[in-house]
């Protein structure tokens, strides 16, 4: 079963409707019996300035589940059916993001959305 804090590799359209050209990582931040909220994750390399935007949140301890130093894009929140996510590849064998980073992301997401 999927849990908040796990990450999947998926190819979803961006929030602006543009099709993604390749699969990218998403962090599961909320889950119910039928759907999950996910955030797009991006590596920091080459985007050091972008990490400072209010719409982004740096992940302090990226591994697991991400191989590279990363940040989540708080403005990329999407809700997807659980069945769709179950067909996607789980990163790091399903290992979850550390609890402190997940709590920080959820807190920043609530502030960003209010």
N, C-alpha and C positions, 0 to 999 in steps of 0.2 A: 504494500500500500504506500502511496505517496505521502510525504510529510512536508510541512513548512520547513524551509532551510535546505531542502534538496535542490539540485539543479538539473535541468534537462537541456539537451541540444535539439533545437527545433528551427524550422524555417517558416516564420509567420510574417505577414505584412507589417510594416511599420505603422505607427499610430496615424501617420498622415496618409495612409493608404498605399504607399509605394511598396511594391513587392521586394522582399529580401532576396538577394542574389545567392545566398548560401546559408546553411544552418548556423545559428548563433546560440550562445548560452542564455538561459533564463533561470532566474531564481524564483522558486515557489515561496510566496510570502503569506498565503492564506489558502486554506483548503476546506472544502465541505464534502458531503457525500457525492455531489454531482459536478462541482466545478472548483477551479483553483485560480487564484490571482497570481500573476507572474510579472516579474520585472526584467527588462533587458539588462544584460551584463556586458560590459566592454572592458578590454584590457587598457591599462593606463598608458602604456608605451605610446609616445607621440601625442598623447592627449592630456598631458600633465596640467595644462591650464584649464581644460574643460572640467577636470575633477573638482575645481574650486567653485563651479556654478552651484547655486542653491538647488537646482534640479537634479544634482548628482550626489551620491554618497559613496565615499571610498570604503572599501572593505579592508579592514586592518589585517586580518589573518585570512588570506585568500584560499589557502589549501588546507584541507579539502573545502569545497569541491572544485575550485578553479585552479588551473595550473599556473597562471600568470597573475601578477598584481592586477587587481580589477576594481571596478566601481559599478554600482547599479544606477540606472537612470530612472529617477523617481517619476518622471513625466511619461514613462513608457508603460504604465500599468495596464495590463490586459486581463480579462477573465476568459478562461478556456474550459471546455468540458473535460472532466476527469478522463473519460474514455480516450480523448484525443492525446492527452499527456501520457497515458499509460503506453501508448504506441511509440513514444519517443525514447531516445537513449538517455539514461540516467548518467550523469557525470560522477566520476570517482566512485563507481560501484554503489551509488546511492548514499554515500557519506554526506552528512549534513554540514552546513556552515556552522561555525562555532556560535554558541548561544549569545555571547556578548555582541557580536557583529549583527546577528539577526535582530536582537532587541533594538539596537541602535538604528538599523534600517527601518524597522517598523515604526519607531518613534519619529524619525525624520519624515517618513511617508505620511503619517498622520498630520504632522505640522505642515508639510508641503500641500496637502490636499485641503486644509482648512483655511 
